Amino acid sequence: MIIAYFFHEGIARAYDYFSPPMFQLTRMSPPDWAYRWEKLRGFIAASAVLVLWIAFWAFDSRTRMRATSSPQPAPLDAAEYARRVGLKVGDLEVWRTAKIQTADIEATLHITNHTISNPTAP
């Protein structure tokens, strides 16, 4: 409803243009294009500048991101990962297969308390 209200003049002109006699304005006058251009000129210029700025920014960011990308490090093996979190390798393998786990992690990223529960399937 709000959009129809703001475009009521254009909708009325379109209705007049496509009603018999077709392709002629019989009840309404043609739009004043010079007046409309004066009203829209600043908006169109600002929009074009913003589109160009966004396009430039996108291409610049793309080249910058490509230049700063580095390959990911190799994955840690189980022994190294267990050493980093303060576990034994055997415990780590059991923890990876458990369905429900609860772990407390301290500020140094070491696990302080851990419980495993494997509920039976229904």
N, C-alpha and C positions, 0 to 999 in steps of 0.2 A: 504494500500500500504506500509506503513512504517513497519507494523508488518510482512508483507510478505517479505520485504527486509531483516529484521533482522533474519528471520527464513528460508531464501532461501536455506541454506545448508540442513537443516532438511527436508524441503519440497521436495528438489531434491532427497534426500536419500529415503524418503517414496515413492516417485513416482517410483524410480528405484526398490525398494523392492517389490512393488505391481504390477509392469508391468511384462509381460512374459519374461522369466520364473519366475513364482511367487515365492516369499519368498527367493530370491537370489539377492545379490548386483552384478550386471554385469558391470555397467558403473562407479560406485563410490566405494571407499574403505570404510570399516567399520570405525566408529568413534573411535578416540583414547580416551577411557574412562578414562585412568589414567590422561591424560592432562585435560580433562573436570572436573574431580573430584578435581584436584588441583585448578582450577579456581573457582569452586563453593563451596569448603569446608568451607571457611571463611563465605560466605554468609549464608549457611545452618546452621552453628553453631550460628551465630548472630541471625538468624531468630528463631531458637529453644529457645535461651535464652530469646528473646523478648516475644515469645508466653508463656513461663513459667512465666515470670514476669507479664504479663498482666493477666494470669489466677490467679496467687497468689493475685494480686492487686484486682481483681474482687471478689474473695472469702473473702478477708480481708474486703473490703468495704461493702460487703453484711452483714457480721456478725456485723460490726460496725454500719451500718444503722439500723439493727434490734434491737441492744442494745439501741440506742438513740431514737427510735420511741416512741412517747407518744400519748395517746388517745386525740382526738380533744375535745375542751371544748363544753359544752352544748350550743345549740343555744340561742340567746337572745330572750326574749319575746318582743312583740311590744312596751310595755310601757318602758322597759329598753332601747331598741334601740332608741326610740324617745327621751328619756332623754339624751342619749349620743350624739346625733347629734343636740340637741337643738330644738326639734319640739314638737308639741302636738300629742297625739295618733290619734286623728281624722284626722289631716293633713297627717300623715304617711299613713293611709289607703287610702286616696284619691290619694296620690302620687303613691302608688303601682299599682293602676288601670289605671292611665293616660297613653295614648299612646305616647305623646311627652312631654318631660320635659327638662327644662334648669335650672341648678343649679350652683351657685357660692359657692365654698367651701374655707374657710379661712385656715390659717396654723394650727389652732387648731382642724381641721376637723369638724367644725360646719358650717351649711348651712347659708349663709348670704342673698342670694336672690334666689328666686325660682319662676318659671312661669310654668303653665300647660296649654297646648292647646290640645283639643280633636277635631281633624278635623272630619268632617262628612264623612261617607263612600260614595263612588261613586255609 
